Amino acid sequence: MTATFTRQQFDEACQEFIHIHQSVSSTYEARLAGWSWKEHHTLPSFGYMHRSITLNWRQPASVDASLDIEDSLDVVDDSTAASHGSRNSLTCQQYVVLSATFRVPAFYFSVHGSSGSPLQLADIMKTSLLREDVREGTVATTFAVSHPAMNFPLLSQGEHPTLGTPCWYFHPCETASAVQDILKESEESGGRPLRYMEAWFTVLSTVVDMQ
């Protein structure tokens, strides 16, 4: 199996992954649990994985020390005020979709406060979504997060490919090579679609704190 997916391979791999990880027997597996398969209500071949988790706020001191936010993000709007008004209730909708361009899984998400208002990027960067070591040295604007060592944005804003709703997503252009490196270390002949998805989640977990 190559490091890219056809639509059929993606659908089968995702559904097998969901089935295998329904039962949780370890802390690692718990981080991969809670996913379900969703189909488009009218169009075939637009299925995706989904789960909803709760995020926490990080300590403000650690955020200030590791993240450079542009001055333009200091403006407080209604959604920002709503998010700070209920700092213990954050819901993150997470999706795994097939990138039509790169033919690999792509991670999309949105974060909402208790009022249902979506968080702005400056506030998202203060939550427990990203790993602490990834956030160090990143630069956030209103619509993207970049890192000096990368030639493309780490995090960008766009529409969910199936739902058409505003989301944030991680750029998938380096996904195939990263997954391929992991697959080369494994010589199993069976379970390749499942192994691919597990390798992809391993790559994703270097950036996202899979809670």
Sine and cosine of phi, psi and omega as CSV:
sin_phi,cos_phi,sin_psi,cos_psi,sin_omega,cos_omega
0.00,0.00,0.73,-0.69,0.02,-1.00
-0.98,0.19,0.02,-1.00,-0.03,-1.00
-1.00,0.01,0.22,0.97,0.11,-0.99
-0.83,-0.56,0.30,-0.95,-0.10,-0.99
-0.88,-0.48,0.59,-0.80,0.36,-0.93
-0.99,0.14,0.22,-0.98,0.03,-1.00
-0.87,0.49,-0.68,0.74,-0.01,-1.00
-0.90,0.44,-0.68,0.74,0.02,-1.00
-0.89,0.45,-0.64,0.77,0.02,-1.00
-0.90,0.45,-0.73,0.68,-0.01,-1.00
-0.86,0.51,-0.72,0.69,-0.04,-1.00
-0.92,0.40,-0.67,0.75,-0.02,-1.00
-0.90,0.43,-0.69,0.73,-0.01,-1.00
-0.90,0.44,-0.71,0.70,-0.05,-1.00
-0.93,0.36,-0.56,0.83,0.08,-1.00
-0.92,0.39,-0.66,0.75,0.03,-1.00
-0.87,0.50,-0.72,0.70,0.00,-1.00
-0.87,0.49,-0.70,0.72,-0.02,-1.00
-0.89,0.46,-0.72,0.69,-0.05,-1.00
-0.91,0.42,-0.60,0.80,-0.12,-0.99
-0.99,-0.14,0.32,0.95,0.10,-0.99
-0.93,0.37,-0.62,0.78,0.04,-1.00
-1.00,-0.05,0.70,-0.71,-0.08,-1.00
-0.93,-0.37,0.86,-0.51,-0.01,-1.00
-0.84,-0.55,0.03,1.00,0.01,-1.00
-0.42,-0.91,0.24,-0.97,0.04,-1.00
-0.88,0.47,-0.63,0.78,0.02,-1.00
-0.88,0.48,-0.73,0.68,-0.02,-1.00
-0.92,0.40,-0.52,0.85,0.04,-1.00
-0.88,0.48,-0.54,0.84,0.02,-1.00
-0.95,0.32,-0.31,0.95,-0.01,-1.00
-0.97,-0.25,0.07,1.00,-0.07,-1.00
-1.00,-0.03,0.14,-0.99,0.10,-0.99
1.00,-0.03,0.02,1.00,-0.02,-1.00
-1.00,0.09,0.51,-0.86,0.10,-0.99
-0.69,-0.72,0.32,-0.95,-0.02,-1.00
-0.98,-0.18,0.76,-0.65,-0.01,-1.00
-0.86,-0.51,0.67,-0.74,0.08,-1.00
-0.95,-0.30,0.48,-0.88,0.12,-0.99
-0.91,0.42,0.63,-0.78,-0.13,-0.99
-0.94,0.33,-0.30,0.96,0.01,-1.00
-0.75,-0.66,-0.51,0.86,-0.09,-1.00
-0.98,-0.22,0.77,-0.64,0.06,-1.00
-0.97,0.25,0.30,-0.95,0.10,-1.00
0.90,0.44,0.52,0.85,0.10,-0.99
-0.78,-0.63,0.49,0.87,-0.02,-1.00
-0.95,0.32,0.31,-0.95,-0.01,-1.00
-0.37,-0.93,0.28,-0.96,0.09,-1.00
-1.00,-0.03,0.51,-0.86,-0.01,-1.00
-0.53,-0.85,0.57,-0.82,0.22,-0.98
-0.44,-0.90,0.34,-0.94,0.03,-1.00
-0.84,-0.54,0.79,-0.61,0.01,-1.00
-0.77,-0.64,0.23,-0.97,0.05,-1.00
-0.98,-0.21,0.74,-0.67,0.05,-1.00
-0.97,-0.26,0.35,-0.94,0.08,-1.00
-0.91,-0.41,0.32,-0.95,0.13,-0.99
-1.00,0.07,0.65,-0.76,0.11,-0.99
-0.99,0.12,0.28,-0.96,0.05,-1.00
-0.90,0.43,0.74,-0.67,-0.02,-1.00
-0.82,0.57,-0.55,0.83,-0.06,-1.00
-0.89,0.45,-0.66,0.75,-0.02,-1.00
-0.94,0.34,-0.53,0.85,0.04,-1.00
-0.92,0.39,-0.73,0.68,-0.03,-1.00
-0.89,0.46,-0.53,0.85,-0.07,-1.00
-0.98,0.20,-0.40,0.92,-0.16,-0.99
-0.89,-0.46,-0.10,1.00,-0.13,-0.99
-0.77,-0.64,0.75,-0.66,0.03,-1.00
-0.97,-0.23,0.97,-0.24,0.01,-1.00
-0.98,-0.21,0.74,-0.68,-0.02,-1.00
-0.90,0.44,0.46,-0.89,-0.06,-1.00
-0.85,0.53,-0.46,0.89,-0.04,-1.00
-0.90,0.43,-0.32,0.95,-0.02,-1.00
-1.00,0.07,-0.02,1.00,-0.03,-1.00
-0.98,0.19,-0.21,0.98,0.00,-1.00
-0.94,0.34,0.78,-0.63,-0.03,-1.00
-0.99,-0.11,0.86,-0.52,0.07,-1.00
-0.94,-0.35,-0.09,-1.00,-0.09,-1.00
-0.89,0.46,-0.66,0.75,-0.04,-1.00
-0.93,0.37,-0.59,0.81,0.04,-1.00
-0.92,0.40,-0.68,0.73,0.01,-1.00
-0.89,0.46,-0.61,0.79,0.00,-1.00
-0.91,0.41,-0.62,0.78,-0.02,-1.00
-0.92,0.39,-0.62,0.78,0.00,-1.00
-0.97,0.25,-0.36,0.93,0.00,-1.00
-0.95,0.30,-0.31,0.95,0.03,-1.00
-0.66,-0.75,0.97,0.26,-0.19,-0.98
-0.96,0.27,-0.13,0.99,-0.03,-1.00
-0.97,-0.24,0.12,0.99,-0.06,-1.00
-0.73,-0.68,1.00,-0.08,0.03,-1.00
-0.80,-0.60,0.79,-0.62,0.02,-1.00
-0.92,-0.39,0.77,-0.63,0.01,-1.00
-0.92,-0.39,0.89,-0.46,0.11,-0.99
-1.00,0.01,0.85,-0.52,-0.07,-1.00
-0.90,-0.44,0.62,-0.78,-0.04,-1.00
-0.70,-0.72,0.59,-0.81,0.17,-0.98
-0.88,-0.47,0.90,-0.44,-0.05,-1.00
-0.85,-0.53,0.22,-0.97,0.07,-1.00
-1.00,-0.05,0.83,-0.55,0.06,-1.00
-0.96,0.29,0.88,-0.48,-0.02,-1.00
-0.92,0.40,-0.45,0.89,-0.04,-1.00
-0.99,0.13,-0.74,0.67,-0.11,-0.99
-0.99,-0.17,-0.13,0.99,0.05,-1.00
0.85,0.52,0.63,0.78,0.05,-1.00
-0.71,-0.71,0.32,-0.95,0.10,-1.00
-0.89,0.46,0.54,-0.84,0.04,-1.00
-0.72,-0.69,0.62,-0.79,-0.07,-1.00
-0.99,-0.16,0.88,-0.47,0.07,-1.00
-0.90,-0.43,0.47,-0.88,0.01,-1.00
-0.34,-0.94,0.28,-0.96,0.18,-0.98
-0.61,-0.79,0.46,-0.89,-0.01,-1.00
-0.80,-0.60,0.74,-0.68,-0.05,-1.00
-0.76,-0.65,0.56,-0.83,0.12,-0.99
-0.99,0.16,-0.01,-1.00,-0.05,-1.00
-0.90,0.44,-0.41,0.91,0.02,-1.00
-0.98,0.18,-0.17,0.98,-0.06,-1.00
1.00,-0.06,-0.10,0.99,0.01,-1.00
-0.96,0.27,0.71,-0.70,0.02,-1.00
-0.95,0.32,0.60,-0.80,0.05,-1.00
-0.97,0.23,0.58,-0.81,0.15,-0.99
-0.97,0.25,0.31,-0.95,-0.10,-0.99
-0.86,0.52,-0.63,0.78,0.00,-1.00
-0.86,0.52,-0.60,0.80,0.02,-1.00
-0.98,0.20,-0.59,0.81,0.04,-1.00
-0.85,0.52,-0.62,0.79,-0.01,-1.00
-0.93,0.36,-0.18,0.98,0.04,-1.00
-0.99,-0.14,0.06,1.00,0.01,-1.00
-0.99,-0.11,-0.01,-1.00,-0.03,-1.00
-1.00,0.03,0.24,0.97,-0.04,-1.00
-0.90,0.44,-0.77,0.64,-0.06,-1.00
-1.00,-0.03,0.50,-0.87,0.09,-1.00
-0.91,0.41,0.58,-0.82,-0.07,-1.00
-0.86,0.50,-0.66,0.75,-0.05,-1.00
-0.93,0.37,-0.44,0.90,0.03,-1.00
-0.96,0.29,-0.61,0.79,-0.06,-1.00
-0.94,0.35,-0.41,0.91,-0.01,-1.00
-0.91,0.41,0.80,-0.60,0.05,-1.00
1.00,0.08,-0.04,1.00,0.01,-1.00
-0.98,0.19,0.41,-0.91,0.03,-1.00
-0.83,-0.56,0.82,-0.57,-0.04,-1.00
-0.94,-0.33,0.70,-0.71,0.19,-0.98
-0.94,-0.33,-0.19,-0.98,0.00,-1.00
-0.92,0.40,-0.51,0.86,-0.16,-0.99
-0.85,-0.52,0.03,1.00,-0.05,-1.00
-0.32,-0.95,0.33,-0.94,0.11,-0.99
-0.82,-0.57,0.77,-0.64,-0.01,-1.00
-0.79,-0.61,0.24,-0.97,0.03,-1.00
-0.73,-0.69,0.68,-0.74,-0.05,-1.00
-0.83,0.55,-0.45,0.89,-0.04,-1.00
-0.99,0.12,-0.08,1.00,-0.06,-1.00
-0.93,-0.38,0.54,-0.84,0.00,-1.00
-1.00,-0.01,0.01,1.00,-0.03,-1.00
-0.60,-0.80,0.36,-0.93,0.00,-1.00
-0.88,0.47,0.66,-0.76,0.09,-1.00
-0.94,0.35,-0.65,0.76,-0.09,-1.00
-0.68,-0.73,0.75,-0.66,-0.02,-1.00
-0.70,-0.71,0.20,-0.98,0.03,-1.00
-0.97,-0.25,0.63,-0.78,0.03,-1.00
-0.20,-0.98,0.07,-1.00,0.01,-1.00
-1.00,0.09,0.60,-0.80,0.14,-0.99
-0.87,0.49,0.79,-0.61,-0.10,-1.00
-0.85,0.52,-0.49,0.87,-0.02,-1.00
-0.98,-0.18,-0.72,0.69,-0.08,-1.00
-0.99,0.15,-0.45,0.90,-0.03,-1.00
0.97,0.26,0.22,0.98,-0.01,-1.00
-1.00,-0.06,0.47,-0.88,0.01,-1.00
-0.90,0.44,0.73,-0.68,0.01,-1.00
-0.58,-0.82,0.18,-0.98,0.22,-0.98
-0.96,-0.27,0.51,-0.86,0.01,-1.00
-0.52,-0.85,0.40,-0.92,0.06,-1.00
-1.00,-0.08,0.74,-0.68,-0.07,-1.00
-0.87,0.48,0.81,-0.59,-0.10,-0.99
-1.00,-0.06,0.20,0.98,-0.17,-0.99
-0.93,0.38,-0.43,0.90,0.00,-1.00
-0.98,-0.19,0.08,1.00,-0.10,-1.00
-0.89,0.45,-0.72,0.69,-0.09,-1.00
-0.85,0.53,-0.72,0.69,-0.03,-1.00
-0.93,0.38,-0.61,0.79,0.01,-1.00
-0.92,0.40,-0.68,0.73,0.03,-1.00
-0.92,0.39,-0.65,0.76,0.00,-1.00
-0.86,0.50,-0.62,0.78,0.03,-1.00
-0.88,0.48,-0.62,0.78,0.02,-1.00
-0.95,0.32,-0.66,0.75,-0.02,-1.00
-0.90,0.43,-0.51,0.86,0.00,-1.00
-0.90,0.44,-0.43,0.90,-0.01,-1.00
-0.99,0.17,-0.17,0.99,-0.03,-1.00
-0.91,-0.42,0.73,-0.68,-0.05,-1.00
-0.92,-0.38,0.23,0.97,-0.03,-1.00
-0.91,0.42,0.60,-0.80,0.01,-1.00
-1.00,-0.03,-0.33,0.94,-0.03,-1.00
-0.95,-0.30,0.26,-0.97,0.09,-1.00
0.90,0.43,0.52,0.86,-0.08,-1.00
-0.91,0.42,-0.70,0.72,0.04,-1.00
-0.86,0.51,-0.67,0.74,0.04,-1.00
-0.90,0.43,-0.67,0.74,0.01,-1.00
-0.89,0.46,-0.60,0.80,0.03,-1.00
-0.88,0.47,-0.75,0.66,-0.03,-1.00
-0.89,0.45,-0.63,0.78,0.03,-1.00
-0.92,0.40,-0.61,0.79,0.06,-1.00
-0.91,0.40,-0.63,0.77,0.03,-1.00
-0.90,0.44,-0.67,0.74,0.04,-1.00
-0.92,0.40,-0.51,0.86,0.09,-1.00
-0.90,0.44,-0.69,0.72,0.06,-1.00
-0.89,0.45,-0.72,0.69,-0.02,-1.00
-0.87,0.49,-0.61,0.79,-0.06,-1.00
-0.95,0.32,-0.16,0.99,0.12,-0.99
-0.97,0.24,-0.24,0.97,0.00,-1.00
-0.90,-0.43,-0.73,0.68,-0.06,-1.00
-0.99,-0.12,0.70,-0.71,0.09,-1.00
-0.98,0.19,0.99,-0.14,-0.06,-1.00
-0.96,0.27,0.99,-0.15,-0.09,-1.00
-1.00,-0.01,0.00,0.00,0.00,0.00
